[in-house]
């Protein structure tokens, strides 16, 4: 019995020492005392807030708003707005719940405000640009775009950045401000039917009317080329060593893969020209060598 009482006494002493350390004041913020327990509870609550806000966003986006007829970009903005609001309100509640007086943080916030303001200029710029994109919709999810050196399909638009997936299945995160301040090529802004112009050069010995006929045959035989609007052949110019044409074709199936349809058409043109003995020239240069006696 004495052994049990001694063991229980030691356990209680350990618990009391732990609670003493847990509740020991590390520093003060105004009149508020901050202990190890305060810090642990704050971060645990904040982590829980992040998880809850994330799950609420997904629930809104995939379950509730998915049933509505709202555009996807607008549903995204609503879900993101709800999560940001939850994070802001939840953080204030957590700070007050752990016993930290918010008024004591005003001086610190003022001191850091200038530095943080400069650091968050880009973030603010991207957030405002994100709201502009979601409201005006110059681009939307599913569009084929080129911005700077990046080309691909838009798969996600958030408040801060837009995700573009290239033909090589590489995801590139582009800040939203790039879409507002830079020139953006949107291949599918109106619809996904676009025209490509493929340059073709033939020998001066060939008949332009025959070339036109063969090029239109190539376009007509390709299933990825639209019948309407009709393909057209343009006689561009008399080049240095060739007659230069351009075959204009319309497509809706290869908007996101322009190099594939160009390759298909070029293979078909080469085969068609070979079958009809059409000569494809190559640049020629005459070299004159002067002897010393001249």
TAPEJO-V314036 format. One record per pair of residues at least 24 apart in sequence whose ideal C-beta (glycine too) atoms are under 10 Angstrom apart, sorted by the first residue. I is the first residue (numbers start at 1). J is the second residue. D is the distance in whole Angstrom. If there is no record, write none. Layout:
BEGIN
i=I j=J d=D
i=I j=J d=D
END
This chain:
BEGIN
i=28 j=104 d=9
i=29 j=99 d=10
i=29 j=100 d=6
i=29 j=101 d=7
i=29 j=102 d=10
i=29 j=103 d=10
i=29 j=104 d=5
i=29 j=105 d=7
i=29 j=107 d=10
i=29 j=108 d=8
i=30 j=100 d=8
i=30 j=101 d=5
i=30 j=102 d=9
i=30 j=103 d=7
i=30 j=104 d=3
i=30 j=105 d=8
i=30 j=106 d=9
i=30 j=107 d=9
i=30 j=108 d=10
i=31 j=99 d=10
i=31 j=101 d=6
i=31 j=103 d=9
i=31 j=104 d=7
i=32 j=95 d=10
i=32 j=98 d=9
i=32 j=99 d=6
i=32 j=100 d=5
i=32 j=101 d=5
i=32 j=102 d=9
i=32 j=103 d=10
i=32 j=104 d=6
i=32 j=105 d=9
i=33 j=99 d=8
i=33 j=100 d=9
i=34 j=98 d=8
i=34 j=99 d=8
i=34 j=100 d=7
i=35 j=98 d=10
i=35 j=99 d=9
i=37 j=98 d=9
i=38 j=98 d=5
i=38 j=99 d=7
i=38 j=100 d=7
i=39 j=98 d=9
i=40 j=98 d=10
i=41 j=94 d=8
i=41 j=97 d=8
i=41 j=98 d=5
i=41 j=99 d=9
i=42 j=91 d=10
i=42 j=94 d=6
i=42 j=95 d=7
i=42 j=97 d=9
i=42 j=98 d=5
i=42 j=99 d=10
i=42 j=100 d=8
i=43 j=94 d=10
i=44 j=94 d=10
i=45 j=90 d=8
i=45 j=91 d=9
i=45 j=93 d=9
i=45 j=94 d=5
i=45 j=95 d=10
i=45 j=97 d=7
i=45 j=98 d=8
i=46 j=87 d=9
i=46 j=90 d=8
i=46 j=91 d=7
i=46 j=94 d=6
i=46 j=95 d=9
i=48 j=90 d=9
i=48 j=94 d=9
i=49 j=86 d=7
i=49 j=87 d=7
i=49 j=89 d=10
i=49 j=90 d=4
i=49 j=91 d=7
i=49 j=93 d=9
i=49 j=94 d=7
i=50 j=83 d=9
i=50 j=86 d=10
i=50 j=87 d=7
i=50 j=90 d=9
i=52 j=83 d=10
i=52 j=86 d=7
i=52 j=87 d=10
i=52 j=90 d=8
i=53 j=82 d=8
i=53 j=83 d=5
i=53 j=84 d=8
i=53 j=85 d=9
i=53 j=86 d=4
i=53 j=87 d=5
i=53 j=90 d=7
i=54 j=83 d=7
i=54 j=86 d=10
i=54 j=87 d=10
i=55 j=83 d=10
i=56 j=82 d=7
i=56 j=83 d=7
i=56 j=86 d=6
i=57 j=81 d=10
i=57 j=82 d=7
i=57 j=83 d=4
i=57 j=84 d=9
i=57 j=86 d=8
i=58 j=83 d=9
i=71 j=134 d=9
i=71 j=137 d=8
i=71 j=140 d=8
i=71 j=141 d=9
i=72 j=140 d=8
i=72 j=141 d=5
i=72 j=142 d=9
i=72 j=156 d=10
i=72 j=157 d=9
i=73 j=133 d=8
i=73 j=134 d=5
i=73 j=135 d=9
i=73 j=137 d=6
i=73 j=139 d=9
i=73 j=140 d=5
i=73 j=141 d=6
i=73 j=154 d=10
i=73 j=156 d=10
i=73 j=157 d=6
i=74 j=134 d=7
i=74 j=135 d=9
i=74 j=137 d=9
i=75 j=134 d=10
i=76 j=130 d=10
i=76 j=134 d=7
i=76 j=141 d=8
i=76 j=156 d=8
i=76 j=157 d=6
i=76 j=158 d=7
i=76 j=159 d=9
i=77 j=130 d=8
i=77 j=131 d=7
i=77 j=133 d=9
i=77 j=134 d=4
i=77 j=135 d=8
i=77 j=157 d=9
i=77 j=158 d=9
i=77 j=159 d=8
i=78 j=134 d=10
i=80 j=130 d=9
i=80 j=131 d=10
i=80 j=134 d=9
i=80 j=157 d=10
i=80 j=158 d=6
i=80 j=159 d=5
i=80 j=160 d=9
i=81 j=131 d=9
i=81 j=134 d=10
i=81 j=159 d=8
i=83 j=159 d=10
i=84 j=127 d=10
i=84 j=159 d=8
i=122 j=160 d=10
i=122 j=175 d=7
i=122 j=177 d=7
i=123 j=159 d=10
i=123 j=160 d=7
i=123 j=175 d=9
i=123 j=177 d=10
i=124 j=177 d=10
i=125 j=160 d=10
i=125 j=175 d=8
i=125 j=176 d=8
i=125 j=177 d=5
i=125 j=180 d=8
i=125 j=181 d=9
i=126 j=158 d=9
i=126 j=159 d=8
i=126 j=160 d=5
i=126 j=161 d=7
i=126 j=162 d=10
i=126 j=174 d=10
i=126 j=175 d=5
i=126 j=176 d=5
i=126 j=177 d=5
i=126 j=178 d=9
i=126 j=179 d=10
i=126 j=180 d=9
i=127 j=158 d=10
i=127 j=159 d=5
i=127 j=160 d=6
i=127 j=176 d=8
i=127 j=177 d=9
i=128 j=159 d=9
i=128 j=176 d=8
i=128 j=177 d=8
i=128 j=180 d=8
i=129 j=159 d=9
i=129 j=160 d=9
i=129 j=161 d=10
i=129 j=162 d=9
i=129 j=175 d=8
i=129 j=176 d=4
i=129 j=177 d=5
i=129 j=178 d=8
i=129 j=179 d=7
i=129 j=180 d=4
i=129 j=181 d=8
i=130 j=157 d=7
i=130 j=158 d=7
i=130 j=159 d=4
i=130 j=160 d=6
i=130 j=161 d=8
i=130 j=162 d=8
i=130 j=175 d=9
i=130 j=176 d=4
i=130 j=177 d=9
i=130 j=179 d=9
i=130 j=180 d=9
i=131 j=159 d=7
i=131 j=176 d=9
i=132 j=176 d=8
i=132 j=177 d=10
i=132 j=179 d=9
i=132 j=180 d=6
i=133 j=157 d=6
i=133 j=158 d=10
i=133 j=159 d=9
i=133 j=162 d=7
i=133 j=176 d=6
i=133 j=179 d=6
i=133 j=180 d=7
i=134 j=158 d=9
i=134 j=159 d=8
i=134 j=176 d=9
i=136 j=180 d=10
i=137 j=189 d=9
i=138 j=179 d=7
i=138 j=180 d=8
i=138 j=184 d=7
i=138 j=186 d=7
i=138 j=189 d=8
i=139 j=164 d=10
i=139 j=176 d=10
i=139 j=179 d=6
i=139 j=184 d=7
i=139 j=186 d=6
i=139 j=188 d=10
i=139 j=189 d=8
i=140 j=186 d=9
i=140 j=188 d=9
i=140 j=189 d=9
i=142 j=188 d=7
i=142 j=192 d=9
i=142 j=256 d=10
i=143 j=184 d=10
i=143 j=186 d=6
i=143 j=187 d=7
i=143 j=188 d=5
i=143 j=189 d=7
i=143 j=192 d=9
i=143 j=255 d=10
i=143 j=256 d=10
i=144 j=185 d=9
i=144 j=186 d=7
i=144 j=187 d=4
i=144 j=188 d=5
i=144 j=189 d=9
i=144 j=192 d=8
i=144 j=194 d=9
i=144 j=255 d=5
i=144 j=256 d=5
i=144 j=257 d=9
i=144 j=258 d=9
i=145 j=174 d=9
i=145 j=179 d=8
i=145 j=184 d=6
i=145 j=185 d=6
i=145 j=186 d=5
i=145 j=187 d=7
i=145 j=188 d=8
i=145 j=189 d=9
i=146 j=183 d=9
i=146 j=184 d=7
i=146 j=185 d=4
i=146 j=186 d=8
i=146 j=187 d=7
i=147 j=172 d=10
i=147 j=174 d=6
i=147 j=178 d=6
i=147 j=179 d=6
i=147 j=182 d=6
i=147 j=183 d=8
i=147 j=184 d=5
i=147 j=185 d=8
i=147 j=186 d=9
i=148 j=174 d=8
i=148 j=178 d=7
i=148 j=182 d=6
i=148 j=183 d=9
i=148 j=184 d=9
i=150 j=174 d=6
i=150 j=178 d=9
i=151 j=185 d=8
i=151 j=187 d=9
i=151 j=256 d=9
i=151 j=258 d=9
i=152 j=256 d=8
i=153 j=187 d=10
i=153 j=188 d=9
i=153 j=255 d=9
i=153 j=256 d=6
i=154 j=179 d=10
i=154 j=186 d=9
i=154 j=188 d=10
i=165 j=256 d=9
i=166 j=256 d=10
i=167 j=256 d=7
i=167 j=257 d=6
i=167 j=258 d=9
i=167 j=259 d=8
i=167 j=260 d=9
i=187 j=255 d=5
i=187 j=256 d=8
i=187 j=258 d=8
i=188 j=252 d=9
i=188 j=255 d=6
i=188 j=256 d=8
i=191 j=252 d=8
i=191 j=255 d=9
i=192 j=251 d=9
i=192 j=252 d=5
i=192 j=253 d=8
i=192 j=254 d=10
i=192 j=255 d=5
i=192 j=256 d=8
i=193 j=226 d=6
i=193 j=228 d=9
i=193 j=229 d=8
i=193 j=250 d=6
i=193 j=251 d=7
i=193 j=252 d=5
i=193 j=253 d=10
i=193 j=255 d=8
i=194 j=226 d=10
i=194 j=249 d=10
i=194 j=250 d=7
i=194 j=251 d=7
i=194 j=252 d=8
i=194 j=254 d=9
i=194 j=255 d=6
i=194 j=258 d=8
i=195 j=226 d=9
i=195 j=229 d=8
i=195 j=231 d=9
i=195 j=232 d=9
i=195 j=248 d=6
i=195 j=249 d=7
i=195 j=250 d=5
i=195 j=251 d=8
i=196 j=225 d=9
i=196 j=246 d=10
i=196 j=247 d=8
i=196 j=248 d=7
i=196 j=249 d=6
i=196 j=250 d=8
i=196 j=251 d=7
i=196 j=254 d=8
i=196 j=255 d=10
i=196 j=258 d=6
i=196 j=261 d=7
i=196 j=262 d=7
i=196 j=265 d=8
i=197 j=232 d=9
i=197 j=234 d=7
i=197 j=236 d=9
i=197 j=245 d=10
i=197 j=246 d=5
i=197 j=247 d=7
i=197 j=248 d=5
i=197 j=249 d=8
i=198 j=245 d=9
i=198 j=246 d=7
i=198 j=247 d=5
i=198 j=248 d=8
i=198 j=249 d=7
i=198 j=261 d=9
i=198 j=262 d=6
i=198 j=265 d=6
i=198 j=266 d=7
i=198 j=269 d=8
i=199 j=234 d=10
i=199 j=236 d=7
i=199 j=244 d=7
i=199 j=245 d=7
i=199 j=246 d=5
i=199 j=247 d=8
i=199 j=266 d=10
i=200 j=233 d=9
i=200 j=234 d=10
i=200 j=236 d=9
i=200 j=242 d=9
i=200 j=243 d=9
i=200 j=244 d=8
i=200 j=245 d=5
i=200 j=246 d=7
i=200 j=247 d=6
i=200 j=265 d=9
i=200 j=266 d=9
i=200 j=269 d=6
i=200 j=270 d=10
i=200 j=273 d=9
i=200 j=278 d=10
i=200 j=280 d=8
i=201 j=236 d=9
i=201 j=239 d=6
i=201 j=240 d=10
i=201 j=241 d=8
i=201 j=242 d=4
i=201 j=243 d=7
i=201 j=244 d=5
i=201 j=245 d=7
i=201 j=280 d=7
i=201 j=281 d=6
i=201 j=282 d=9
i=201 j=283 d=10
i=202 j=239 d=10
i=202 j=242 d=6
i=202 j=243 d=5
i=202 j=244 d=8
i=202 j=245 d=7
i=202 j=269 d=10
i=202 j=273 d=8
i=202 j=278 d=6
i=202 j=279 d=7
i=202 j=280 d=6
i=202 j=281 d=7
i=203 j=241 d=8
i=203 j=242 d=7
i=203 j=243 d=7
i=203 j=278 d=8
i=203 j=279 d=4
i=203 j=280 d=7
i=203 j=281 d=5
i=203 j=282 d=10
i=204 j=238 d=8
i=204 j=239 d=9
i=204 j=241 d=8
i=204 j=242 d=7
i=204 j=243 d=6
i=204 j=279 d=9
i=204 j=281 d=8
i=205 j=243 d=9
i=205 j=278 d=9
i=205 j=279 d=6
i=205 j=281 d=9
i=206 j=242 d=9
i=206 j=243 d=7
i=206 j=273 d=9
i=206 j=276 d=9
i=206 j=277 d=10
i=206 j=278 d=6
i=206 j=279 d=7
i=206 j=280 d=9
i=206 j=281 d=9
i=207 j=243 d=10
i=207 j=278 d=9
i=208 j=233 d=9
i=208 j=235 d=6
i=208 j=243 d=6
i=208 j=245 d=8
i=209 j=233 d=10
i=210 j=276 d=8
i=210 j=278 d=8
i=211 j=235 d=9
i=211 j=243 d=7
i=211 j=245 d=6
i=211 j=247 d=10
i=211 j=269 d=10
i=211 j=273 d=9
i=211 j=276 d=10
i=211 j=278 d=7
i=212 j=245 d=8
i=212 j=247 d=9
i=213 j=276 d=10
i=214 j=247 d=10
i=214 j=268 d=10
i=214 j=269 d=8
i=214 j=272 d=5
i=214 j=273 d=7
i=214 j=275 d=9
i=214 j=276 d=6
i=214 j=278 d=7
i=215 j=245 d=7
i=215 j=246 d=9
i=215 j=247 d=5
i=215 j=248 d=10
i=215 j=249 d=10
i=215 j=265 d=9
i=215 j=268 d=10
i=215 j=269 d=7
i=215 j=272 d=8
i=215 j=273 d=9
i=216 j=247 d=8
i=216 j=249 d=10
i=217 j=268 d=9
i=217 j=269 d=10
i=217 j=272 d=7
i=217 j=276 d=10
i=218 j=247 d=7
i=218 j=249 d=9
i=218 j=264 d=9
i=218 j=265 d=6
i=218 j=266 d=9
i=218 j=267 d=10
i=218 j=268 d=5
i=218 j=269 d=5
i=218 j=270 d=10
i=218 j=271 d=9
i=218 j=272 d=5
i=218 j=273 d=9
i=219 j=247 d=6
i=219 j=248 d=9
i=219 j=249 d=5
i=219 j=250 d=9
i=219 j=265 d=7
i=219 j=268 d=9
i=219 j=269 d=10
i=220 j=249 d=10
i=221 j=265 d=10
i=221 j=268 d=7
i=221 j=272 d=9
i=222 j=249 d=8
i=222 j=251 d=9
i=222 j=261 d=8
i=222 j=264 d=6
i=222 j=265 d=6
i=222 j=268 d=6
i=223 j=253 d=8
i=223 j=264 d=10
i=224 j=249 d=9
i=224 j=251 d=5
i=224 j=252 d=9
i=224 j=253 d=5
i=224 j=254 d=6
i=224 j=257 d=10
i=224 j=260 d=8
i=224 j=261 d=6
i=224 j=264 d=7
i=224 j=265 d=9
i=225 j=249 d=5
i=225 j=250 d=7
i=225 j=251 d=6
i=225 j=252 d=10
i=225 j=253 d=9
i=225 j=254 d=9
i=225 j=261 d=8
i=225 j=264 d=9
i=225 j=265 d=8
i=226 j=250 d=4
i=226 j=251 d=6
i=226 j=252 d=6
i=226 j=253 d=9
i=231 j=265 d=10
i=239 j=281 d=9
i=239 j=283 d=9
i=240 j=281 d=9
i=240 j=283 d=7
i=240 j=284 d=9
i=240 j=285 d=9
i=241 j=281 d=5
i=241 j=282 d=7
i=241 j=283 d=5
i=241 j=284 d=6
i=241 j=285 d=9
i=242 j=279 d=9
i=242 j=280 d=8
i=242 j=281 d=5
i=242 j=282 d=9
i=242 j=283 d=9
i=243 j=281 d=9
END
